[in-house]
Amino acid sequence: MKCAIPTIDEALLDISKSAEIGVETKLLYSNDPVRELGEIVQDDVDDGTYTPDKTYTAISAGRDLQVVCLDSVQSDEQIVIALGVTLDNGATGSGIATIKPSATAIDDSYNLPAGIAVDVQLFVSGTDVSTARKVRTVDSLISVDGGAAGNKFAVISCPEKASYVTVACVTNRDVEVPTAKSVPIECGYDGARWVKRGRSTPPKLDIKANYSGFGDGLPRINGQRVTVMMETRKDDKVLTERMIIGGYRPEVKIAKPDGDAKAEASATGMFESGKFAVFC
C-alpha cells in the first residue's frame, strides 16, 4: 500500500494543526508482515551503501516500497535516495525516496527522529509510474543526496491496505518508540562528564479495548506476530498521521469485573525497531 499522507487542503490546515484526542486514532492489524528488503548506511554526505536482505530477493506480485529512518538522521538539506528497481511488468526503473520534514512542521530542519518514513516514487525514463506499477526487486543504490555519515535507512514494504482488520472500541494505545538510551560516563566527581548514545530499549505497544468475546478483537492476535497500523483522522476529516508497527507479539489479558463495570481486553508486547514507520 501507499502510506504517505495526502496533501492537506488549505481549508483544512487549521484542523490538521489542532491538538489530537484519542478517539481520532483508529487501530487496525494485519497478519501480513512488514518486509525489510535491505538497509542503507551513509558513509558520508552524498554517499551510501545498500545491503540487501536476501530473504526477499524478489516479490513476485510486486509491492509498494517505503524508506524509513532506522536511527536519528542528520542533514543540512532534504535527503534524496535513488534506487535501481525492477517493476512488476519486468521493466527497469528508479525508485526515489525524498526524506524531509512535514510541510506543516514548525521545525523545518532536516534532522529527523528514527521512524520517519516516506513512500518510494517510481519512474521509468523520467515518467512517474507510481500509481500504475509496483516493485518486484530492488537491484541497486543509484545515489544518495544530502544526509551525513552514520545515517541509516531501511527499505521496507508495508502490508496491503486490504489485509488490515479494524479493532473496534479501542480505549487506549500507548507506544514506547525505539529510542537509544543515554549512557553517562563519569570522570572524577563528575557523574556525567560525557553522555553517550547506548543500546536502545526494546520498543513496546500497549492496547486496551472493550471485550465482546474471545473470537474477535484483541484476543485474535494473542501470541501472534502481527503488524499494527494506527491512523489519525482529526475531526474525522483530515488524515494527519499513519503509524506502522511491525513484528508485534502481544500477550492478551481479559478483565471481567463484577457488576456494571465493562469487560476489557488488553494487549501488551514488544515490536521490532526496524519495522516502526511513521508517515506524517
C-alpha positions in Angstrom: 0.0 0.0 0.0 1.0 3.6 -0.4 1.3 5.0 3.1 2.1 8.7 2.6 -0.4 11.3 3.9 -2.2 13.1 1.1 -1.6 16.8 0.6 -4.0 18.6 3.0 -6.4 21.1 1.5 -5.7 24.7 2.6 -9.2 25.0 4.1 -8.5 22.0 6.5 -5.0 23.1 7.6 -6.4 24.7 10.8 -8.0 21.3 11.8 -4.8 19.4 10.9 -2.7 21.6 13.3 -5.1 21.2 16.2 -4.1 19.1 19.2 -5.1 15.4 18.9 -7.6 13.5 21.1 -7.6 9.7 21.4 -10.8 8.9 19.7 -9.4 10.4 16.4 -7.0 7.4 16.1 -8.3 4.0 14.9 -6.2 0.8 15.3 -6.0 -2.0 12.8 -3.9 -5.1 12.5 -2.7 -7.3 9.7 -1.3 -10.9 9.7 0.9 -9.8 6.8 4.5 -8.8 7.9 6.4 -5.6 7.2 9.1 -6.9 4.8 12.6 -5.4 5.2 14.3 -5.6 1.8 17.6 -4.0 2.7 19.5 -1.4 4.6 21.3 1.8 3.5 24.1 3.2 5.6 25.6 6.5 4.7 29.4 6.6 4.7 29.4 10.4 4.2 27.4 13.3 2.8 26.1 12.3 -0.7 27.3 8.7 -0.2 25.9 5.4 1.0 26.0 1.6 0.8 23.0 -0.6 0.2 23.0 -4.1 1.7 20.0 -6.3 0.5 18.2 -8.7 2.8 18.3 -11.9 0.8 15.1 -13.2 2.4 13.2 -11.1 -0.1 15.3 -11.1 -3.2 12.1 -10.9 -5.3 8.4 -10.2 -4.6 6.6 -12.0 -7.4 3.4 -9.9 -7.3 5.2 -6.6 -6.8 4.8 -4.3 -3.8 4.9 -0.6 -3.0 8.1 0.4 -1.2 8.9 2.7 1.7 12.1 4.0 3.2 12.3 4.5 7.0 14.9 6.2 9.2 16.4 3.5 11.4 18.1 6.0 13.7 18.0 9.7 14.2 19.0 11.4 10.9 21.1 14.5 10.4 21.3 16.6 7.2 21.6 20.2 6.0 19.1 19.5 3.2 16.4 17.1 2.2 17.8 13.6 1.6 17.1 12.0 -1.7 17.7 8.3 -2.1 17.6 6.8 -5.7 17.2 3.0 -6.0 17.5 0.9 -9.1 14.4 -1.3 -9.3 12.7 -3.9 -11.4 9.0 -3.4 -11.7 6.1 -5.9 -11.7 5.9 -5.8 -15.5 9.6 -6.6 -15.9 10.7 -3.1 -16.8 13.6 -1.5 -15.0 13.3 2.0 -13.5 14.2 4.1 -10.5 12.7 4.4 -7.1 13.0 7.8 -5.4 12.6 8.5 -1.7 12.7 12.1 -0.6 13.1 12.4 3.2 12.2 15.8 4.7 10.1 17.2 7.5 6.3 17.6 7.1 5.2 20.6 5.1 3.3 21.8 8.2 6.0 21.2 10.8 7.1 24.2 12.9 10.7 22.7 13.0 11.6 22.7 9.3 15.2 21.5 9.8 16.3 18.2 8.2 17.3 16.5 11.5 14.7 13.8 12.0 13.9 11.1 14.5 14.0 7.3 14.0 10.8 6.1 12.5 10.1 8.9 10.0 9.2 7.2 6.7 8.3 8.1 3.1 6.9 6.3 0.1 9.2 5.4 -2.8 8.1 7.1 -6.1 8.6 5.0 -9.2 10.0 6.4 -12.5 10.7 4.9 -15.9 12.6 7.1 -18.4 11.6 10.1 -16.3 7.9 9.3 -16.3 6.2 8.8 -12.9 4.6 5.4 -12.9 3.9 5.2 -9.1 0.1 4.7 -9.5 0.4 2.1 -12.2 3.3 -0.1 -11.2 4.8 -1.9 -8.2 8.3 -3.2 -7.4 9.5 -6.7 -7.8 13.1 -6.3 -6.8 15.5 -3.7 -5.5 18.6 -4.0 -7.6 21.0 -1.3 -6.5 21.5 2.0 -4.8 22.0 4.6 -7.5 22.7 7.6 -5.3 22.2 9.4 -2.0 22.0 13.2 -2.0 22.4 15.0 1.3 22.5 13.4 4.8 25.6 12.7 6.9 27.9 9.9 7.8 26.2 7.3 10.1 22.6 7.9 8.8 20.8 4.5 8.5 17.7 3.7 6.5 15.7 0.6 5.8 13.9 -0.2 2.5 10.6 -1.8 3.5 7.3 -2.9 2.2 4.2 -2.4 4.4 1.2 -4.7 4.2 -1.5 -4.0 1.7 -4.5 -2.0 2.9 -7.0 -4.8 2.3 -5.1 -7.1 4.7 -5.9 -5.0 7.8 -8.7 -5.7 10.2 -10.1 -2.9 12.5 -10.2 -3.4 16.2 -13.4 -1.9 17.5 -13.8 0.3 20.6 -10.1 0.8 21.4 -9.8 2.7 24.6 -6.0 3.1 24.9 -2.9 3.0 22.7 0.5 3.5 24.4 3.6 3.3 22.2 7.1 3.3 23.6 9.0 4.2 20.5 12.5 2.9 19.6 14.9 5.2 21.5 18.7 5.0 22.2 19.4 5.2 25.9 21.6 8.0 27.3 24.6 6.4 28.9 26.6 8.7 31.3 30.4 8.3 31.7 31.8 9.6 34.9 35.1 11.3 35.5 36.3 12.1 39.0 33.5 13.8 40.9 31.6 14.5 37.7 28.9 11.8 37.3 28.2 12.6 33.7 31.4 14.1 32.2 30.2 12.6 28.9 26.8 11.3 27.8 27.0 8.7 25.0 24.3 7.0 23.0 23.7 3.5 24.3 21.8 0.5 23.1 18.1 1.2 22.6 15.4 0.0 24.9 13.0 -2.6 23.4 10.0 -0.7 21.9 6.6 -1.7 23.3 2.9 -1.3 22.4 0.1 -1.5 25.0 -3.5 -1.6 23.7 -6.9 -1.7 25.6 -10.3 -2.3 24.0 -13.8 -3.3 25.0 -14.2 -7.0 25.2 -17.0 -8.6 23.2 -15.9 -12.2 23.1 -12.8 -14.3 22.7 -13.3 -14.9 19.0 -12.8 -11.3 17.9 -10.9 -8.1 18.6 -7.6 -8.2 20.6 -7.9 -11.9 21.6 -7.4 -12.8 17.9 -3.8 -11.6 18.0 -2.8 -13.2 21.3 0.6 -14.8 20.8 0.6 -14.0 17.0 3.2 -11.9 15.1 1.3 -9.1 13.5 1.6 -5.7 12.0 -0.4 -2.9 13.7 -1.4 0.3 11.9 -2.8 3.4 13.7 -4.4 6.1 11.6 -5.2 9.5 13.0 -8.0 11.4 11.3 -8.7 14.7 13.1 -12.4 15.7 13.4 -13.0 12.6 11.2 -12.0 14.8 8.3 -8.2 15.1 7.9 -5.8 12.2 7.8 -2.7 13.5 9.6 -0.7 10.5 10.6 -0.2 6.8 9.8 1.9 4.7 12.2 3.0 1.2 11.2 4.3 -1.1 13.9 5.7 -4.4 12.5 6.9 -7.6 14.3 4.5 -7.0 17.2 4.0 -10.0 19.5 1.3 -9.3 22.1 0.2 -11.1 25.2 -3.6 -10.6 25.7 -5.3 -10.4 29.1 -9.1 -10.3 29.7 -10.7 -8.5 32.6 -14.3 -9.3 33.5 -15.2 -7.2 36.6 -18.3 -7.6 38.7 -21.5 -5.6 38.5 -22.0 -3.0 35.8 -18.3 -2.4 35.0 -17.4 -3.2 31.4 -15.3 -6.2 30.4 -12.0 -5.2 28.8 -9.2 -6.9 26.8 -5.6 -5.6 26.9 -2.6 -6.5 24.8 1.0 -5.8 25.6 4.1 -6.7 23.8 7.3 -5.6 22.1 7.8 -4.9 18.4 10.8 -4.8 16.1 12.7 -1.4 16.0 13.4 -1.6 12.2 9.7 -2.0 11.4 8.5 1.1 13.1 7.4 3.6 10.4 5.5 6.9 10.8 4.1 8.9 7.9 3.1 12.4 8.7 
